[in-house]
Amino acid sequence: MKNTTKRKTLILMSIGMLVISTSQIFSQFMELTDLMKGSFMGLGIGLLLTSMVFGIFKKI
């Protein structure tokens, strides 16, 4: 991920937030196991951290 553009970073960040919010919504309406909840939360946080570490942000 050496050639990470700002667009790719924003896409990763958006997908990470979408995964986290989707898991929260599903856990309200359906019963998910702890493994599923943890997997979705970990995947979302991993995507967010990846976008922040490898992202190119000069101005926010």
N, C-alpha and C positions, 0 to 999 in steps of 0.2 A: 504494500500500500504506500509506496514511496511517492507515486504520482496522484495524490488525493487532491481533487479540486474542491472548491467551495460547494459546488452543486452536489457532488458525491457525499460530502460531509453532511449537508442538510438532509439529503435523502436517508442516510443512515440514522440521523437523529430523529427524523419523522417516523421511520419504521420502528425504532426503539420505543418511542412514546406510544405508538399505536399498539405494539405488542403488550406493553404494560397495561394500558387502558382496557384493551380487549380482555385480558385475563381478569381484571377487576370486575368488569361487567359480567363475564361468564360465571365468575364465582358467586355473584349475587343471585343469579337465576338458576344455575345448575350446581350440583355438588361436585366439586373437583377435589381430587386427592391432594394431599400436601405436596407430593412429588410433582404433580402437574403445575400447581401454583408456583412452587419454587423454580421449576424449569422455565416457565414463562417469564417470571420476574428476573431470573438470572440472565436469560437471553436478552430481555429488554435493556437491562442495566449494562450488559456487555456491549450491546450496540451503541448505547449512549456514550460509554467510556471510550470505545474505539473511535467514535466520531470526534470526541473532544481531544483525544491524544493525537490522532493523525490529521486533524482538521487544520485548515489554514484560515485563521481568523486574525485579521489585522485590525478591524474595527468591529465593535459589537454595538 
